[in-house]
Amino acid sequence: MDPRVAVVGFVVGLLVGLTGMGGGAIMTPALILLGWAKPMVAVGTDLMWGTLTKSVGAFVHQRQGTVDFSIVKRLALGSVPGALAGLALLAHLHMRRGDVTDRIIVKTLGVALVCVAFSLFARSLWGQSIRARLQFDANGERQWLTSGVGAVVGFLVSLTSVGSGSLIVACLVLIYPATPLKRIVGSDIFHALLLVGVSALGHWGLGSINVSLLASLLIGSIPGVWLGSKLSAVFPEKVLSPIMASTLMFLGYKLL
């Protein structure tokens, strides 16, 4: 086992548990840039890693009562079909121009993450004003918008492993401005377990998972995500929001 892999796993796991994001957006680029996996294998290995680590975070958040299952259901209605569509496209692209397509998607996500980071900074500074202006019908607009976000992110996750935490959390804080951040994070992690699990099974069928690399990552990430999930229940929103925004800005910059 390479201890460097375990350290990377711990750091990313801590971010996932604390903020509900960072898995694909940090892990996949790290595996590629450090030369530990080729892009296709990095995506598949990260998705399987995400499934196993998020199961720990989802368990902790469910026990803490920080999961809103109505949000989880609305997201899954869009994300699971989106992920299946993405897997079908990936299987086709893998035989043709997959590398070019992946680079385009990653660059697009980089721009999106930077834009979302600015929106989170705005929410941190003018949270009360945003809550007053963003009003959705709980049984209408909000439901369809949540499922729509799930469908788009589900499609992207199956292709790149990026977005199950970072993009969904950023969208949820705008769609549900009155919901506490720790409850949004808990709901996102629980939903991500479903989304990433479906995508990981697809990559398993494509043979794009490095089992030995996965084992080394898990040794560090499981305690990391457990610790992060515990800390998220006591961190105030005014602390978590800037952390999320700064992390998204950094991730967007690295992807561009």
N, C-alpha and C positions, 0 to 999 in steps of 0.2 A: 504493500500500500504506500502510495506517495503522500506524505503528510501535507504537502502543499495543496493537494486536492481536497483533503479533509478541512483545511483552514478555509478555503474558498467556500466549501459547502456550509460551514458554520456561519460565516459572514452573511451569505445570501439567505440562509435559513432564518437568521435573526431579523433581517429586513422583511422577509415574508411574514413572519409571525407578528412583527410590530406594526407594519403598515399595510399588509395584504398585497404587496406588490414586490417586484424585483426579481422574481424567479427567472422567467424567460429573458427579460430585458437585460439582466446582468449575467446570468449563468451561460446562456448560449454564446454571446460574444466572448466571454472569458474562455470557454472551452476551445473556441476557434482561434482566438488571438494567442493563447498560450500554446497552441499546437497540440492540444490533447485530443482533438477529434476533428474530423472533416465536417463541413457544414451540415450535411444531411444527418450524420450520426450525432452531431451536437444537438440538433433539434429533437431527435427521437429520444436521446438519453436524458435531455433536460425535461421533456414531457413526462417520462416515466419517473424521474426524480421528483418532479412536481407533484405527481399523483401520490407518491408515498409520503413526502414531507407535509403536503397540505392536509393529508388525513390526520396527522398529529395536530396541526393547527385547528382544523375543523372540529376535532373532538374537544379541545380546550375551550374554544369559543362557544360551542354548544353547551358545555357544562357551565360556562359563565353567564349564559343567557344573552349573549351578544350576537345572536343570529336571528334575522328577520326572514322567516321562511316564505312569506309572501313575495319578498324581493327575489329570493332564490328561485322560486317557481317561475316568476315572470322572466327572469334572465334565462333559465334553462329552456323555456319554450322556444326561444330563438337561438340560443347558443349551440344546443345539441345538433339540430338540423344544419346549422352553419358549419359546425366542425365536420360533419359527415360530407358536406359539399366540398369543403376544403381538402379533405383527404382524397376524395375522388379526383380533384384537380391535381393534387400533388402526385398521385400515382401516374397520371398522364404526363405531367411536366418532368418527372424523374427520368422518363425515357427520351426527353427532348432537350428543353432549354431551362431546366430547373434552377441552375445557378444564377442566370440573369434575372429570372423572375424573383428569386429570393432577395437579391440585392435591391431591386426596385421597391419591394414591399418594406424592407428594413429602412430604406431612406425615407419612405413615406411615413413610417411609424416614428422616425426621428423628428420630423416636422410636427407630427401630431402631439408627441410627448412634450415638446417645447411649448406649443400652444396651450396644452392642458396645464402645464406648470404655471403659466401666467394666470390662468383662470383660478388656480388654487391659491396663488398669492393674493389675487383680488378677493377671493372668498375670505381669506384670513384677515384682510384689512377692512373689508366692507361686508362682513358676514350678515349682519342684521338687515342691511339694505337688500342684499341678494335674496334673503329669506322672504322679505316682504314682496319682492317683485316676481319671483318665480313661483307661481301657483299653478299646479296641475290637478286635474280631476283624478282622484285616487283610483276610480274605476274606469277611466277612459284614457285620456292622453298619457298619463303616467304609465299605465300598464303597457300600452302599445309602444311607447318610447323605450321602456325598459327592455322589452322583448326585441325591439329593433337593434338596440345597442348589443344585446346578447348575440344576435345573429351575425352582425358584422365582426365582432370580436372573436366569436367562435370560429368563423372562417379564417381569420388571420392567425389565430393560435395554432390551428392544425397545420398551417404552412410554415410558421416561423417560431412558434412557442412563445411569442411575445404578446402581451396584452391581457392575459387572464386576470392579472392583478392591477397593473398600472393604469390601463385604459378604462377598465370597468369601474375602479374606485373613483377615478377622476370624473367619470360621467355620473356616477351615483350621487356624488356630493352636490351636483347641480340639479339632478332630477328630484332628489329628496333632501332639500336644504335644511329641513327641520329635524332630520334624523341625526342622532349623535354619531360622530365619526367612528367611534369604536364599534358601534353596531353595524355601520356600513362595512368596515373592515372585516368583521366576523362573518357577515352575510356573503361578502365577496370570496373569502377563503373557502367557505362551505360550498358555494356554487362552483368555484374553481376546481374543487375536487371532482365534481361531476364532469365539467368541461374538459379538463386536462386528462382525466381518466379515459374518456372516449377517444381523444386524440392520441394518447399513448398506445392504446390498443391497436389503433390503425398503424402507427409506426412500428409496432411489434410485428405486425403482419408484413410490413415492408422490409423488415430485417435491419432497421436503422437504430438499434440500441446497443451500446457497449456495456455489457453487464459488469465487467470488472471496474470500469470507470464509475459506473452507477453506485457500486458498493462503497467505493472510497468516498464519494460525495455524501452518501447517507450517514457515514460515521460522524461526520462533522455537522451535517445539516439538521438531523433530528433533534439534538439538544439545542441547536440554535433556534429552530422554529418554536420549540416548546418554551424557551426563555422569552422570545419575542412576543408570543401569544400571551404569556402571563403579564409581561410589562405593559401590553396594550390596554389592559383593563384599568391601569392606574395612571397612565399618561393622560393629562388633560388635552382636549382638542386643540387648544392654542399652541401646544407643543408639537402635536402630531402633524398638524396642517403644514407648517413650514418645513418639517422633515420630509413630508411627502412631496411638496412642491420642489424643494431643492433636489431631491433624488430624481424626480422626473426631468428636471432641467438638465441634470448631469447625464442621465440616460439618453435624452434626446440629442445632446451634444455629441456623445460617443457614437450614436448611430448615424449621425450625419457625415 
